[in-house]
């Protein structure tokens, strides 16, 4: 298998104020709200847009009072930020830090649900190690990092990172790398340090940071992905930007997060993740791709649909037809083909569970959690997807890893939905 590509991961610091920061089991998807533009909708218009979506968290790069006030009483959780230039004063003078909080948090909280403060953005850059299990921070920074991380641990603050598989693909623009970066089914890449097979670059980048934290004694620090995304357009000489790739990355990332699979080194939970970005920022410098990350256009239309609109959500359970089919055929279920590997089946779980079906039965404590194997969980998820989305042959394809059977795979208290085709 191929090795891991070198890719930039940007790091920033974060602070909590009292108990503002928390995570809920289904609220791990947020969006970045940048303002390097002169054509953005008003904060009030943006608040209405957000309320029409399933986006429950927004990250600001500053502390614009107009935006913070516009989001009051919406329930949307808000991350605000201190600029890189503010760091020296905040770090050296406690009174400056108190004044910053008194100016930017106290007047608005709790009506505006400020949950996290980031201190700077992209204050450090780290190259992913090959493999992720060998992730290390720059030795020259480790002493300072230990002090900062000890403070964050004491205050239960997460460590914020900005992983970008997009840049990994730009540094290694092969088709197999693109599939790996876009969460598409692939044979994966083996971590030579521990034998783990990674199925996507996002998990590899996040786990590399987890390994680096572990190496200096802070594996219990929670990681938050403060920024990640894929541009939908770019200059002619840029590799990777396209509507198709951006939709695949953001859509599959959301599906992966909703699956609650987690990463290989942090399984069974989803890392809080903020997608870049809500809108394009037409004044950002650099290549054209820097101005083409928006999920929404400034006229409020979607750039590409990744299922964030409340009206586009798929029901979690199949609906019962009002009039039964006059000529039903035998009941059928969708299951994995014999001999298909776990590496092929895991993306099927991510995909199916990310499309609105109820995968709680294969979570810990669920009726179908045991046996706790990828094959068993995939069988349940793939079948539920098949039953939910029309029971057509193409609903049971999963890159040719699935087959339709007339044998009911239900067992004990684990009931597989099924019925006439």
C-alpha positions, 0 to 999 in steps of 0.5 A: 500500500502507499505511504501517507502524504506529507500534509500541513496541519495548522495548530491554534490554542483555545480557551474555555470560560467556566463551562462554556465548552461542551460537546453533545453526541449529535452536535459535532458539525460546525462551520467557519464564518470568515469576514475577509470580504466586502459583499457578505450578507448582513449578520441578521440575514446570516442568522436566518440562513443558519436557522434554516440548516442543521448547522448548530455551531459557528466559528468566528475569527474575531469577536464581531459584536454585530454577529454575536448579537445577531445570533442571540437566542438562536441556540447556535453555539459560537466560537469567537477568537482573539487575533494573533496580534493580541496574543502577546498582550493577553499572555503577558498581562492578565488584566488585558485578558480580563478586559478582552473577556469583559468586552467580548464575552460578558455583554453577550453571554448567555443570550449569545451562546459563546462556548469557546475562545480560540487564541490566534489562528494557524499560530503553528504549522506541523507536517504530518509524520509518516506514519500517523503513530509517529506524530511529534511536535517540533522538539524546540517547541515542546517545553512551551507546549507542555506549559500551554497544554497543562493549562488547557488540561486544567481548564478542560479546554480542547486543542484546536487543529486545522487539518487539510487533506486538500493540501495533502493531495496537492503534494501527491496528486495521484488518483489513489491519493484523491480517493483517500483524501475524499473518503472514497472506498479504497484499500487504505494505507497501513500505519507501519508503526502499529499496523492500523489501516487508515481509510482516509487522510482526515483520520490520519492527520487527526491521529498524527496530532493525537500521537504527538500529544500522547508523546509529550504526556497529553493524550487526554486533551480533547482535539477540536478540528477548528477548520477543514475544507476543500475549494470548489474552484481555483486557478488553472494551475491548481490541482484538486479544486472542483465542485465534484471534489468539494462536494465529495469531501464535505459530504463524506466528511459529514457522513463520517462524523455522523457515523460516530466511528471516530478515528482509529486512535480515538474510536467511538466518537466524532471529533468536533469539526468546523467546516471551512467555510460558510461563505466565499471571502472575495478579498482573501489574498493568494490563489483563486482557491482561497476565495472559493471555499464557501458552502453558500454563495453570498446570495444565500444559494448553496454552492453544492448540496451536502444535506445541511438544509433542514428540509433536505434531511432524510427520514431516519426510518422507512415510511410505510406506503399508504397503498401497498404494492399490488404485486409484492415479491419476496422479502429481501435484505442487503448484506455484504458479499462473502469475503469482502474485507473490513477495509472495504466495509468500513466506508459503507458504514460511514456512507450509510449512517451518514445519510440519515438512517438510524445507526444507534442499534449498532452503537454500544448498548444497541441491540445489534452492537454484538458481535462487535465487528465491522462486517456485522455492523456493515450488514445492518447499516447497508440493509437499513440504507437499502430498505430506506432509499427504495429497495432498488438494486442500485441501493444495494451496490456499495461499490460492488461489495453488497448482495441482495438475499432472501434469507433474513439476517436478523438474530436474537433481539437484532431485527433487520428491517425487510419486506417486499421488493 
